[in-house]
Amino acid sequence: MPQPATLTRIGSSIKINLDRVRDRIPPNLAEQLSKNPRGTVIDYKMTDGTGIGVVIKLSDGSKKWFFEDEIA
């Protein structure tokens, strides 16, 4: 039987693991995250029908989504 997902709480301050996302994000976002990889969880996103990602508000006010295993 599948185990229920443990989601990061909305409002949590998190750090994005740049090593895990560098190959799928644009260079300008990689540069921004290398300067400040922290953000706040503001929502969830269904990724591919089997996973759940998190929507993160970054320090510049932009919103991006990441897989749960890409954040700490």
Secondary structure, DSSP 8 states (H G I E B T S, - for coil): ---------TT-EEEB-HHHHGGGS-HHHHHHHHH--EEEEEEEEE-SSS-EEEEEEETTS-EEEEEGGGB-
